[in-house]
Amino acid sequence: MSARVGGRRAGARGARLAVLVLAVALATLLAACGYDATPVPEPAAQAQSTPEPPDCSTTPADLRSYAPSRSGGAALARIRKADRLVVGVSADTLLMGSRNPETNRIEGFDIDLAQRIADEVGVPLQLRVISAADRIPLLQGGDLDLVVRNMTINCDRWTQVAFSAEYYHSGQKVLLRSDLAKGYNGPADLAGVTVCAPAGTTSIQNIQDEEPEAEAVAAVNHTGCLVKFQQGEVDAITGDDVVLAGLAAQDPYALVPQQRAFTAEPYGVAANSKDVDLVAFVNAVLQDYLADGGWRRSYDRWLGPYLGAPDASNPPAPRYGR
């Protein structure tokens, strides 16, 4: 595959710029929308918070959660007494959890799961928009019942919160310009290709480890990468596959071809470490969500159009025994 394919035709570039203008307009509209006094975090602020690598090594055993149970306990009693399930979510991760500018409602793959859990508990769902950095402190402080915000399960986080069984297996992949994506066979094809990733993340190093001759370019965040992509400054963007799906949904010239992931990012529903009964209940909900096709219907609606049919790692097989 050729690393670069001449310049785009004027018509194609014009279409790209039109998409960019639309994206900026939508961003302005989103910023003007309030949501229960929980504003969407500013992207630049999020970009400054880079998680430290865990001090431990995550193993398959860390994906084990508590056995499914609907028997209840203190946490479920508390939630039912309050008559609401408070769930921390994203409002700016397109397809996972983002605000629809037409309805002003937050929607996506994560939101479908949060709604299913609330329905099974038998209480209304209350969404609270949070940043990634807020996930653990707000759970520990009792401000949230759960977090459903593309949160990776790892050994270090298990010392701070409790996780459900894995509900989605993500990983770092590459989005490419459509003409390059059609011939993409793996990282070796990235030699000489300009690949964007957020500054201060491990994504840039990961891509250089895979293909040292890839030309890494940093941006403030993935939205910044999309702007560079649409302006023709980079040919590819790297990140978790669900993030790339959201970017591909905003640009007709962007594709996420079938590929292996560079990293394993097992997503789990997080709760306060003391709320074991709630985690066990969530696992029972997940079990039924997979069995009755709810998971697949949500995937096909949100992620399937941009990532294709789920691969062998999805939906993940649940692991218990904690």
Backbone hydrogen bonds in HBPLUS format (Angstrom, degrees):
<---DONOR---> <-ACCEPTOR-->    atom                        ^
c    i                          cat <-CA-CA->   ^        H-A-AA   ^      H-
h    n   atom  resd res      DA  || num        DHA   H-A  angle D-A-AA Bond
n    s   type  num  typ     dist DA aas  dist angle  dist       angle   num
A0012-ALA N   A0009-ARG O   3.06 MM   3  5.38 117.2  2.47 104.9 119.3     1
A0013-ARG N   A0009-ARG O   3.02 MM   4  6.36 164.5  2.05 159.5 164.1     2
A0014-GLY N   A0010-ALA O   2.84 MM   4  6.02 154.9  1.90 148.1 155.7     3
A0015-ALA N   A0011-GLY O   2.96 MM   4  6.22 151.8  2.04 143.9 151.3     4
A0016-ARG N   A0012-ALA O   2.95 MM   4  6.26 153.6  2.02 147.9 155.4     5
A0017-LEU N   A0013-ARG O   2.93 MM   4  6.22 161.4  1.96 153.4 157.6     6
A0018-ALA N   A0014-GLY O   2.98 MM   4  6.21 147.6  2.08 142.9 152.0     7
A0019-VAL N   A0015-ALA O   3.01 MM   4  6.33 151.2  2.10 145.4 152.7     8
A0020-LEU N   A0016-ARG O   2.91 MM   4  6.28 154.4  1.98 149.0 156.5     9
A0021-VAL N   A0017-LEU O   2.91 MM   4  6.16 158.9  1.95 149.5 154.1    10
A0022-LEU N   A0018-ALA O   2.99 MM   4  6.24 155.9  2.05 145.2 151.9    11
A0023-ALA N   A0019-VAL O   2.87 MM   4  6.16 156.3  1.93 150.5 157.2    12
A0024-VAL N   A0020-LEU O   2.97 MM   4  6.27 158.6  2.02 152.3 157.3    13
A0025-ALA N   A0021-VAL O   2.95 MM   4  6.18 156.8  2.00 146.8 153.6    14
A0026-LEU N   A0022-LEU O   2.87 MM   4  6.13 159.3  1.91 154.3 159.5    15
A0027-ALA N   A0023-ALA O   2.93 MM   4  6.15 154.4  2.00 145.0 152.5    16
A0028-THR N   A0024-VAL O   2.98 MM   4  6.25 151.8  2.06 146.7 153.7    17
A0029-LEU N   A0025-ALA O   3.01 MM   4  6.31 152.4  2.09 145.3 152.9    18
A0030-LEU N   A0026-LEU O   2.87 MM   4  6.14 160.5  1.91 154.6 159.3    19
A0031-ALA N   A0027-ALA O   3.03 MM   4  6.21 155.9  2.08 144.5 150.8    20
A0032-ALA N   A0029-LEU O   3.07 MM   3  5.21 135.2  2.28  98.7 111.1    21
A0033-CYS N   A0030-LEU O   3.06 MM   3  5.29 155.2  2.12 107.2 114.9    22
A0038-THR N   A0035-TYR O   2.88 MM   3  5.61 153.9  1.95 124.8 132.4    23
A0045-ALA N   A0042-GLU O   3.05 MM   3  5.39 123.4  2.38 107.5 121.3    24
A0046-GLN N   A0042-GLU O   3.21 MM   4  6.57 156.7  2.27 154.2 160.9    25
A0047-ALA N   A0043-PRO O   2.97 MM   4  6.21 150.9  2.05 149.8 158.2    26
A0048-GLN N   A0045-ALA O   3.28 MM   3  5.51 142.2  2.43 101.1 110.6    27
A0049-SER N   A0046-GLN O   3.06 MM   3  5.52 155.0  2.13 112.8 120.2    28
A0062-ASP N   A0059-THR O   2.89 MM   3  5.54 150.6  1.97 120.0 127.9    29
A0063-LEU N   A0060-PRO O   3.04 MM   3  5.51 162.0  2.08 112.9 118.7    30
A0064-ARG N   A0061-ALA O   3.13 MM   3  5.55 163.4  2.16 111.8 115.8    31
A0065-SER N   A0319-ARG O   2.86 MM 254  6.26 151.1  1.94 134.4 139.6    32
A0322-ARG N   A0065-SER O   3.19 MM 257  5.30 162.0  2.22 139.6 136.2    33
A0069-SER N   A0280-ALA O   3.04 MM 211  5.12 158.5  2.09 113.6 114.2    34
A0077-ALA N   A0073-GLY O   2.99 MM   4  6.11 158.5  2.03 153.7 160.6    35
A0078-ARG N   A0074-ALA O   2.93 MM   4  6.10 153.9  2.00 146.4 153.3    36
A0079-ILE N   A0075-ALA O   3.03 MM   4  6.31 158.9  2.07 150.7 155.8    37
A0080-ARG N   A0076-LEU O   2.95 MM   4  6.14 163.3  1.98 151.6 156.0    38
A0081-LYS N   A0077-ALA O   2.96 MM   4  6.06 150.5  2.05 144.0 152.2    39
A0082-ALA N   A0078-ARG O   3.02 MM   4  6.25 152.0  2.10 143.7 151.1    40
A0083-ASP N   A0079-ILE O   2.94 MM   4  6.06 121.5  2.29 134.9 150.8    41
A0085-LEU N   A0124-PRO O   2.94 MM  39  6.34 153.8  2.01 162.9 171.0    42
A0126-GLN N   A0085-LEU O   2.88 MM  41  5.80 174.1  1.89 152.0 150.1    43
A0145-ASP N   A0086-VAL O   2.83 MM  59  5.26 157.9  1.88 142.3 149.8    44
A0146-LEU N   A0086-VAL O   3.25 MM  60  6.65 155.1  2.32 152.2 156.5    45
A0087-VAL N   A0126-GLN O   2.96 MM  39  6.29 161.4  2.00 161.0 166.7    46
A0128-ARG N   A0087-VAL O   2.90 MM  41  5.98 155.3  1.97 154.2 151.2    47
A0088-GLY N   A0146-LEU O   2.87 MM  58  6.31 161.8  1.91 149.9 151.2    48
A0148-VAL N   A0088-GLY O   3.04 MM  60  6.19 158.4  2.08 163.9 167.8    49
A0089-VAL N   A0128-ARG O   2.96 MM  39  6.08 157.7  2.01 147.7 152.1    50
A0130-ILE N   A0089-VAL O   3.00 MM  41  5.94 163.4  2.03 165.2 167.1    51
A0099-ARG N   A0091-ALA O   3.15 MM   8  5.38 141.8  2.30 138.2 126.9    52
A0093-THR N   A0097-GLY O   2.98 MM   4  5.16 163.2  2.01 144.8 139.3    53
A0096-MET N   A0093-THR O   2.97 MM   3  5.57 148.7  2.06 135.2 145.3    54
A0097-GLY N   A0093-THR O   2.83 MM   4  5.16 166.9  1.84 150.9 154.6    55
A0109-PHE N   A0095-LEU O   2.79 MM  14  6.18 162.8  1.82 142.1 140.9    56
A0110-ASP N   A0096-MET O   2.96 MM  14  5.12 136.5  2.15 120.3 133.7    57
A0098-SER N   A0107-GLU O   3.01 MM   9  5.57 159.4  2.05 146.4 151.0    58
A0107-GLU N   A0098-SER O   2.82 MM   9  5.57 159.7  1.86 146.9 148.5    59
A0100-ASN N   A0105-ARG O   2.77 MM   5  5.45 171.8  1.78 148.6 149.6    60
A0104-ASN N   A0100-ASN O   2.62 MM   4  5.18 142.8  1.76 161.2 170.8    61
A0112-ASP N   A0108-GLY O   2.97 MM   4  6.26 152.3  2.05 153.5 160.6    62
A0113-LEU N   A0109-PHE O   3.38 MM   4  6.68 156.1  2.44 142.9 148.0    63
A0114-ALA N   A0110-ASP O   3.01 MM   4  6.32 160.9  2.05 150.1 155.4    64
A0115-GLN N   A0111-ILE O   2.91 MM   4  6.09 158.9  1.95 151.8 157.1    65
A0116-ARG N   A0112-ASP O   3.00 MM   4  6.23 152.8  2.07 144.2 151.6    66
A0117-ILE N   A0113-LEU O   3.02 MM   4  6.33 158.1  2.07 153.5 158.5    67
A0118-ALA N   A0114-ALA O   3.07 MM   4  6.33 164.6  2.09 149.9 153.7    68
A0119-ASP N   A0115-GLN O   2.90 MM   4  6.10 160.0  1.94 150.9 156.6    69
A0120-GLU N   A0116-ARG O   3.02 MM   4  6.24 154.3  2.09 145.6 152.2    70
A0121-VAL N   A0117-ILE O   2.90 MM   4  6.21 149.6  2.00 150.3 159.3    71
A0122-GLY N   A0118-ALA O   2.87 MM   4  6.05 142.9  2.01 143.2 154.0    72
A0123-VAL N   A0118-ALA O   3.21 MM   5  5.65 160.2  2.25 150.1 151.8    73
A0134-ASP N   A0131-SER O   3.12 MM   3  5.27 141.9  2.27 101.0 111.7    74
A0135-ARG N   A0132-ALA O   3.31 MM   3  5.59 158.9  2.36 108.0 113.9    75
A0138-LEU N   A0134-ASP O   3.07 MM   4  5.90 166.5  2.08 157.2 160.8    76
A0139-LEU N   A0135-ARG O   3.30 MM   4  6.42 147.9  2.41 139.6 147.9    77
A0140-GLN N   A0136-ILE O   2.91 MM   4  6.10 169.2  1.92 162.8 165.9    78
A0141-GLY N   A0137-PRO O   2.90 MM   4  6.01 144.5  2.03 142.5 152.2    79
A0143-ASP N   A0138-LEU O   2.98 MM   5  5.20 135.9  2.18 157.9 164.7    80
A0142-GLY N   A0139-LEU O   3.16 MM   3  5.27 157.7  2.21 103.9 110.8    81
A0147-VAL N   A0270-ALA O   2.92 MM 123  5.09 142.2  2.07 141.2 146.1    82
A0270-ALA N   A0147-VAL O   3.09 MM 123  5.09 161.1  2.13 147.5 149.4    83
A0268-GLY N   A0151-MET O   2.99 MM 117  6.02 152.9  2.07 166.7 170.9    84
A0153-ILE N   A0266-PRO O   2.72 MM 113  5.69 163.3  1.75 172.0 173.7    85
A0158-TRP N   A0154-ASN O   3.18 MM   4  6.44 143.8  2.32 148.8 158.9    86
A0159-THR N   A0156-ASP O   3.08 MM   3  5.56 150.1  2.17 108.6 117.1    87
A0160-GLN N   A0157-ARG O   2.89 MM   3  5.18 157.8  1.94 109.9 117.4    88
A0161-VAL N   A0157-ARG O   2.86 MM   4  6.05 157.9  1.91 166.2 173.0    89
A0162-ALA N   A0271-ALA O   2.92 MM 109  5.22 173.5  1.92 148.6 150.7    90
A0271-ALA N   A0162-ALA O   2.84 MM 109  5.22 151.5  1.92 150.2 155.7    91
A0164-SER N   A0269-VAL O   2.82 MM 105  5.15 143.6  1.95 145.8 157.4    92
A0167-TYR N   A0267-TYR O   2.89 MM 100  5.94 158.3  1.94 155.9 163.3    93
A0267-TYR N   A0168-TYR O   2.82 MM  99  5.25 169.9  1.83 174.0 170.5    94
A0170-SER N   A0265-GLU O   2.86 MM  95  4.74 154.6  1.92 141.7 136.3    95
A0265-GLU N   A0170-SER O   2.86 MM  95  4.74 156.9  1.92 135.8 128.1    96
A0241-ASP N   A0171-GLY O   2.97 MM  70  5.95 136.9  2.16 146.1 152.4    97
A0262-PHE N   A0172-GLN O   2.78 MM  90  5.25 164.5  1.81 152.0 155.2    98
A0173-LYS N   A0239-GLY O   2.87 MM  66  5.78 162.4  1.90 156.0 150.9    99
A0239-GLY N   A0173-LYS O   3.27 MM  66  5.78 152.6  2.35 142.9 150.2   100
A0175-LEU N   A0237-ILE O   2.76 MM  62  5.14 173.1  1.77 165.4 167.8   101
A0237-ILE N   A0175-LEU O   2.90 MM  62  5.14 151.5  1.98 139.2 147.3   102
A0176-LEU N   A0255-LEU O   2.90 MM  79  5.59 162.3  1.93 166.1 165.8   103
A0255-LEU N   A0176-LEU O   2.99 MM  79  5.59 161.4  2.02 158.9 165.0   104
A0177-ARG N   A0235-ASP O   3.00 MM  58  5.65 135.1  2.21 169.5 169.9   105
A0180-LEU N   A0177-ARG O   2.88 MM   3  5.41 131.6  2.11 116.6 129.8   106
A0181-ALA N   A0177-ARG O   2.87 MM   4  6.01 154.5  1.93 155.1 162.8   107
A0178-SER N   A0253-TYR O   2.77 MM  75  5.19 145.9  1.88 146.3 147.3   108
A0182-LYS N   A0178-SER O   3.34 MM   4  6.41 149.4  2.44 144.6 148.2   109
A0183-GLY N   A0180-LEU O   3.27 MM   3  5.82 145.9  2.40 110.3 118.3   110
A0184-TYR N   A0181-ALA O   3.15 MM   3  5.02 169.2  2.16 107.3 109.7   111
A0189-ASP N   A0186-GLY O   2.93 MM   3  5.85 159.3  1.97 131.8 136.8   112
A0190-LEU N   A0187-PRO O   2.87 MM   3  5.38 164.0  1.90 121.3 124.8   113
A0193-VAL N   A0190-LEU O   2.92 MM   3  5.02 164.7  1.94 125.8 128.1   114
A0192-GLY N   A0213-GLU O   2.94 MM  21  5.87 174.6  1.94 125.7 127.0   115
A0215-GLU N   A0193-VAL O   2.92 MM  22  5.75 158.9  1.96 140.4 145.0   116
A0235-ASP N   A0194-THR O   3.01 MM  41  5.34 145.3  2.14 129.4 139.6   117
A0236-ALA N   A0194-THR O   3.01 MM  42  6.21 131.8  2.25 158.5 165.1   118
A0195-VAL N   A0215-GLU O   2.88 MM  20  5.97 154.0  1.94 136.2 144.0   119
A0217-VAL N   A0195-VAL O   2.82 MM  22  5.85 152.6  1.89 150.8 149.3   120
A0196-CYS N   A0236-ALA O   2.86 MM  40  6.18 162.6  1.89 135.0 138.0   121
A0238-THR N   A0196-CYS O   2.94 MM  42  6.27 156.6  2.00 173.2 172.6   122
A0197-ALA N   A0217-VAL O   3.06 MM  20  6.55 143.3  2.20 158.0 168.3   123
A0219-ALA N   A0197-ALA O   3.16 MM  22  6.23 140.9  2.32 137.7 142.9   124
A0199-ALA N   A0219-ALA O   2.69 MM  20  5.55 156.1  1.75 168.3 165.5   125
A0206-ASN N   A0202-THR O   2.92 MM   4  6.12 159.4  1.96 156.8 163.5   126
A0207-ILE N   A0203-SER O   3.04 MM   4  6.26 156.9  2.09 148.1 152.9   127
A0208-GLN N   A0204-ILE O   3.07 MM   4  6.34 153.2  2.14 148.0 155.6   128
A0209-ASP N   A0205-GLN O   2.86 MM   4  6.08 145.1  1.98 147.7 157.6   129
A0210-GLU N   A0206-ASN O   3.08 MM   4  6.35 145.7  2.20 140.8 149.7   130
A0211-GLU N   A0207-ILE O   2.93 MM   4  6.17 158.4  1.98 146.7 152.5   131
A0214-ALA N   A0211-GLU O   2.96 MM   3  5.64 166.9  1.98 126.5 128.6   132
A0224-GLY N   A0221-ASN O   3.07 MM   3  5.21 118.3  2.47  98.1 112.7   133
A0225-CYS N   A0221-ASN O   3.06 MM   4  6.48 145.9  2.18 143.8 154.0   134
A0226-LEU N   A0222-HIS O   2.92 MM   4  6.22 150.3  2.01 143.5 151.0   135
A0227-VAL N   A0223-THR O   3.04 MM   4  6.40 152.3  2.12 147.5 154.3   136
A0228-LYS N   A0224-GLY O   3.10 MM   4  6.40 161.3  2.13 147.6 152.0   137
A0229-PHE N   A0225-CYS O   2.84 MM   4  6.08 155.8  1.90 149.4 157.0   138
A0230-GLN N   A0226-LEU O   2.85 MM   4  6.07 158.1  1.90 150.7 156.0   139
A0231-GLN N   A0227-VAL O   2.96 MM   4  6.13 134.5  2.17 142.8 155.0   140
A0233-GLU N   A0228-LYS O   2.85 MM   5  5.05 147.5  1.96 159.4 155.3   141
A0232-GLY N   A0229-PHE O   3.15 MM   3  5.20 158.7  2.19 102.1 107.9   142
A0243-VAL N   A0240-ASP O   3.03 MM   3  5.39 124.8  2.35 107.7 121.5   143
A0244-LEU N   A0240-ASP O   3.06 MM   4  6.41 160.7  2.10 156.3 162.3   144
A0245-ALA N   A0241-ASP O   2.90 MM   4  6.12 146.4  2.01 142.9 152.2   145
A0246-GLY N   A0242-VAL O   3.24 MM   4  6.49 151.5  2.32 138.1 144.0   146
A0247-LEU N   A0243-VAL O   3.11 MM   4  6.52 145.8  2.23 144.2 153.9   147
A0248-ALA N   A0244-LEU O   2.82 MM   4  6.08 161.4  1.85 154.5 159.6   148
A0249-ALA N   A0245-ALA O   3.01 MM   4  6.22 142.2  2.16 142.4 152.2   149
A0250-GLN N   A0247-LEU O   2.94 MM   3  5.33 152.6  2.02 108.8 117.6   150
A0251-ASP N   A0248-ALA O   3.22 MM   3  5.31 165.5  2.25 106.4 110.9   151
A0254-ALA N   A0251-ASP O   3.16 MM   3  5.52 163.9  2.19 119.0 119.7   152
A0275-ASP N   A0272-ASN O   2.91 MM   3  5.43 154.0  1.98 119.1 127.1   153
A0278-LEU N   A0275-ASP O   3.16 MM   3  5.35 123.9  2.49  99.2 112.6   154
A0279-VAL N   A0275-ASP O   3.15 MM   4  6.54 156.7  2.21 150.7 157.0   155
A0280-ALA N   A0276-VAL O   2.93 MM   4  6.18 162.0  1.96 153.5 158.2   156
A0281-PHE N   A0277-ASP O   3.01 MM   4  6.17 145.7  2.13 136.6 146.0   157
A0282-VAL N   A0278-LEU O   2.87 MM   4  6.18 157.4  1.92 150.0 155.9   158
A0283-ASN N   A0279-VAL O   2.94 MM   4  6.24 153.8  2.01 148.8 155.9   159
A0284-ALA N   A0280-ALA O   3.11 MM   4  6.41 143.2  2.25 137.8 147.2   160
A0284-ALA N   A0281-PHE O   3.05 MM   3  5.06 120.4  2.42  95.1 110.2   161
A0285-VAL N   A0281-PHE O   2.95 MM   4  6.34 152.7  2.03 150.1 158.0   162
A0286-LEU N   A0282-VAL O   2.81 MM   4  6.11 160.5  1.85 153.6 159.0   163
A0287-GLN N   A0283-ASN O   2.97 MM   4  6.13 152.5  2.05 140.6 147.7   164
A0288-ASP N   A0284-ALA O   3.24 MM   4  6.54 158.2  2.29 144.9 148.9   165
A0289-TYR N   A0285-VAL O   2.80 MM   4  5.99 153.3  1.87 151.3 160.5   166
A0290-LEU N   A0286-LEU O   2.97 MM   4  6.16 152.0  2.05 151.7 156.0   167
A0291-ALA N   A0287-GLN O   3.11 MM   4  6.28 159.7  2.15 141.0 147.2   168
A0292-ASP N   A0288-ASP O   2.88 MM   4  5.92 161.7  1.91 155.8 157.7   169
A0294-GLY N   A0289-TYR O   3.02 MM   5  4.99 112.8  2.48 144.7 159.3   170
A0295-TRP N   A0289-TYR O   3.07 MM   6  5.63 157.5  2.12 134.4 132.9   171
A0293-GLY N   A0290-LEU O   3.41 MM   3  5.49 162.0  2.45 103.0 108.0   172
A0297-ARG N   A0293-GLY O   2.97 MM   4  6.16 157.2  2.03 152.9 159.5   173
A0298-SER N   A0294-GLY O   3.07 MM   4  6.24 159.0  2.12 148.0 153.1   174
A0299-TYR N   A0295-TRP O   2.91 MM   4  6.17 161.7  1.95 151.8 157.4   175
A0300-ASP N   A0296-ARG O   2.87 MM   4  6.00 168.5  1.89 151.3 154.3   176
A0301-ARG N   A0297-ARG O   3.09 MM   4  6.22 144.6  2.22 139.1 148.1   177
A0302-TRP N   A0298-SER O   3.04 MM   4  6.22 167.3  2.05 157.6 159.5   178
A0303-LEU N   A0299-TYR O   2.85 MM   4  5.22 133.6  2.07 135.8 150.4   179
A0304-GLY N   A0299-TYR O   2.81 MM   5  5.80 167.1  1.83 148.4 147.8   180
A0306-TYR N   A0303-LEU O   2.99 MM   3  5.71 151.9  2.07 123.5 131.5   181
A0307-LEU N   A0303-LEU O   2.88 MM   4  5.87 147.6  1.99 155.5 163.6   182
A0308-GLY N   A0304-GLY O   2.82 MM   4  4.67 142.1  1.96 134.5 135.8   183
A0314-ASN N   A0311-ASP O   3.06 MM   3  5.69 168.8  2.07 122.8 126.3   184
